[in-house]
Amino acid sequence: MFTGIIEESGKIQTVTQNKISVKAKTVLEGTKLGDSIAVNGVCLTVTNMGTDYFDADISPETMKVTALGQLKSGSLVNLERALPANGRLGGHFVSGHIDGLGRGKYINKNDNFYNIGIELPAELSKYVVKKGSITINGISLTVADINENIIEIAVIPHTFNNTNLKHLQVNDYVNIETDILAKYVEKFLSTSDNKSGISMEFLLENGF
């Protein structure tokens, strides 16, 4: 489990169809083989490491549903270690299991802030609500606005400058993880023996 609060930007050393090597520093502190590190929001297991890098295997399924395959040597990636039991939950609960890919539509600077538009697949849009949480490339962000399948996020300068969002270009693909709570609510409401009386209409009327 992660929080979506990025600890550092790492640099890709090599990436193949089944393995990735990342140059890093902060996330290696206290890390041992078998630990989990989120790379652009993708939960990966450390299989090898040195003083300034770690390696992780990538399954065919992970390669298929994420944007890891678009990385190349020198690419910057957002890194976060798994949340310790006594850690602060500064963002929101992030599983590191990517739901799909979003695509950058616009990046506008507004004074010191940045408004970024991300187009989502239709099957993911239903899990997103205004002022709700979403994870983009591993970053816990708040949805500022929604226009059909395009969400807008307002990014503070610290987040913009300390993650790979500062390198995002229009039409770039990003890893998307929607709020897991929305998926549990959908599952609960869709069960055939749901006798709670709670419906999607009830949730919408009450601000959910």
C-alpha positions in Angstrom: 0.0 0.0 0.0 1.2 3.5 -0.9 0.0 7.1 -0.3 0.8 8.8 -3.6 3.2 11.2 -1.9 6.3 11.0 -4.1 9.6 10.6 -2.3 12.0 11.3 -5.2 12.4 11.3 -8.9 14.5 8.4 -10.1 16.2 7.9 -13.5 15.8 4.9 -15.7 19.0 3.1 -16.4 17.6 0.3 -18.6 14.2 -1.0 -19.4 13.3 -4.2 -21.3 10.1 -6.1 -21.8 10.5 -7.9 -18.5 12.9 -5.9 -16.3 13.6 -2.3 -15.2 16.6 -0.7 -13.6 16.3 2.6 -11.8 18.9 4.9 -10.4 17.7 6.2 -7.0 18.8 7.3 -3.6 16.1 8.1 -1.0 13.9 5.1 -1.6 16.8 2.8 -1.1 17.2 3.8 2.5 16.1 0.8 4.6 15.0 -1.1 1.5 15.9 -4.8 1.1 15.3 -7.4 -1.6 11.6 -8.3 -1.9 10.4 -4.9 -0.8 7.9 -2.9 -2.9 8.6 0.4 -4.6 6.0 2.2 -6.7 7.5 3.3 -10.0 5.2 5.9 -11.7 2.5 4.4 -9.5 3.2 0.8 -10.5 3.9 -1.5 -7.5 7.1 -3.4 -8.3 9.2 -5.8 -6.3 12.9 -5.1 -5.8 14.9 -8.1 -7.2 18.4 -6.7 -7.1 19.9 -3.5 -5.7 23.1 -1.6 -5.2 24.1 1.6 -3.4 22.4 3.8 -6.0 20.0 1.7 -8.1 17.5 -1.1 -7.9 16.1 -3.6 -10.4 12.6 -5.0 -10.7 10.9 -7.6 -12.9 7.9 -6.6 -15.0 5.2 -9.1 -15.9 3.7 -9.1 -19.4 0.3 -8.0 -17.9 2.0 -5.0 -16.2 3.7 -4.0 -19.4 0.4 -4.3 -21.3 -1.7 -2.1 -19.0 0.8 0.6 -18.0 3.0 3.1 -19.7 6.3 1.5 -18.4 7.0 0.3 -22.0 7.3 3.9 -23.1 10.2 4.6 -20.8 13.7 4.8 -22.0 17.2 5.3 -20.6 17.3 8.7 -18.9 13.5 9.0 -18.3 12.5 10.4 -14.9 10.1 8.3 -12.9 8.2 9.0 -9.6 9.3 6.8 -6.8 7.6 5.9 -3.4 8.3 3.2 -0.9 5.5 1.2 0.6 3.7 2.8 3.5 5.1 1.6 6.9 2.5 0.7 9.6 3.5 3.8 11.6 3.7 6.1 8.6 1.6 9.2 7.9 -1.1 8.9 5.2 -0.4 12.2 3.5 -2.3 11.4 0.3 -4.8 8.6 0.0 -4.8 4.8 -0.1 -3.0 3.8 -3.3 -2.6 0.1 -4.2 0.0 0.4 -7.0 -2.3 -1.6 -9.3 -2.8 0.5 -12.4 -6.4 0.6 -13.9 -5.4 2.0 -17.3 -3.8 4.8 -19.2 -4.7 8.5 -19.4 -3.5 10.9 -22.0 -2.3 14.5 -21.5 -4.7 17.0 -23.2 -3.3 20.4 -21.9 -0.9 21.9 -19.4 -1.7 25.5 -18.5 0.2 27.7 -16.0 -2.0 29.9 -13.8 0.2 32.2 -11.8 2.3 29.7 -9.8 -0.1 26.8 -10.2 -0.6 24.4 -13.1 -3.9 23.2 -14.5 -3.4 19.9 -16.3 -6.1 18.1 -18.3 -6.0 14.3 -18.6 -8.3 12.3 -20.9 -9.5 9.1 -19.3 -10.9 6.0 -20.9 -14.7 5.8 -20.6 -14.5 2.8 -18.4 -12.5 4.7 -15.8 -14.4 8.0 -15.9 -17.2 6.5 -13.9 -15.0 6.1 -10.9 -13.9 9.7 -10.8 -15.8 12.5 -9.0 -15.1 16.2 -8.6 -12.9 16.9 -5.5 -12.2 13.2 -5.3 -8.8 11.5 -5.3 -7.0 10.1 -8.3 -3.5 8.7 -8.8 -1.5 9.9 -11.9 1.9 8.4 -12.4 1.9 7.5 -8.7 1.0 11.0 -7.5 -2.0 11.5 -5.2 -4.0 14.3 -6.8 -7.4 16.0 -6.4 -9.8 16.3 -9.3 -10.6 20.0 -9.7 -13.1 19.6 -12.6 -14.6 17.1 -15.0 -15.7 17.7 -18.6 -17.0 14.4 -20.0 -13.9 12.1 -20.1 -11.4 14.9 -19.4 -10.4 15.6 -15.8 -8.6 18.7 -14.7 -6.1 18.7 -11.8 -4.7 21.8 -10.1 -1.1 21.1 -9.3 0.9 23.1 -6.8 4.4 24.2 -7.7 6.1 21.8 -5.2 4.4 18.8 -6.8 5.0 20.0 -10.3 8.7 20.7 -9.8 9.4 17.6 -7.7 7.7 14.9 -9.9 7.9 14.0 -13.6 4.8 16.1 -14.2 7.2 18.9 -15.2 8.1 16.9 -18.3 4.6 15.9 -19.3 3.7 16.8 -22.8 0.3 16.9 -24.6 -0.6 13.4 -25.8 1.8 11.7 -23.4 0.3 8.6 -21.7 0.2 8.4 -17.9 -0.6 5.6 -15.5 -4.0 6.0 -13.8 -5.3 4.4 -10.6 -8.8 5.5 -9.5 -9.9 5.6 -5.9 -10.3 2.1 -4.7 -13.3 3.1 -2.5 -15.3 3.8 -5.7 -14.7 0.3 -6.9 -15.8 -1.3 -3.7 -19.0 0.8 -3.7 -19.8 -0.3 -7.3 -19.2 -4.0 -6.3 -21.4 -3.6 -3.2 -24.3 -2.0 -5.2 -24.1 -4.5 -8.0 -24.5 -7.7 -5.9 -27.7 -9.4 -6.5 -28.5 -9.7 -2.8 -28.1 -6.0 -2.1 -30.9 -5.1 0.3 -29.4 -2.0 1.9 -31.7 0.4 0.0 -28.6 2.4 -1.0 -28.6 3.2 -4.7 -26.4 5.2 -7.0 -29.1 7.9 -7.0 -29.0 8.0 -3.2 -25.2 8.4 -3.1 -25.3 11.2 -5.7 -28.0 13.1 -3.9 -26.0 12.9 -0.7 -22.7 14.2 -2.2 -20.9 10.9 -2.8 
